[in-house]
Amino acid sequence: MPKFAPLILLLYMLTFSDSLTKMVPSLIFKIVLFSIFSPLILLNSRAVSKLSKVLLIMEILLKSEAATPTL
């Protein structure tokens, strides 16, 4: 998983930027992440729990960012 950390950070930065937050729904975001990490999930069973935690944290951040009013 550590070698995928820069990719996760890049996806986070791209997805949670202000312009893309309104364009990328949560479901599409999950599908994209799952398609990227599906080989990793097939190779390592511990990666499933790590990926689910990352998805949960990103979804919570996405919802909190969407709930925050912009000035």
N, C-alpha and C positions, 0 to 999 in steps of 0.2 A: 504493500500500500504506500510506503513512503515515496516510491518512484512516481506514483500517480498524484502526489500532493501538489506539484506545480500545475497539473492539469485541472485539479479541483479548484485551485485558487484562480486560475484563468477563467474557468466556467463561472465561478462565483462573481468575479469582477465584471464579466460580460453580461451576466444575467441580471445582476442587481444594480447596474447603472440606471440612472433615472429614465433614460429614453427607452431602454429595453424592458424595464419592469412592467410597464403597461402593455407591452406587446407580447410578452411570453407568459402564457397561463401556466399555472402550477402543473397541470397534467402533461403538457408538452415538455416542460422542463424535466419532469421525472422520466418520461419516455426517452428523451435524449440522453440523460445520465445513465439510464439502464442499458441503452444500446451501446454506449461507450464502455461501460464496466461489465457487460455480460461475460466476456472471456475471463475476466478476473474472478467473477463469481463462480464460474464453472471450475476454475483451477483451485480456488482456496475457499473452504467453507467459512473460515473466520472472517473473510472479506464481506460476507453477507451481513453480519452484524455491524461491521464498521461502516459499510455503505448505507445501511438503513439508518444509522445514527447521523451520518452526514446529511442524508436526505431529510431527516426529521429536523435537524438544526437549520438547514437552508430553507425549508418550508416555513418554519416559525419566523425566521428572519424576513422572508418574503411577505408573509402576512403582516408582520409588525411594520414593515416599510410601507406597505400599501395602506395601512391604517393611519400612518402618520400624515397629517396634512402638510402640504407644501406651501411655502410662503411666496 
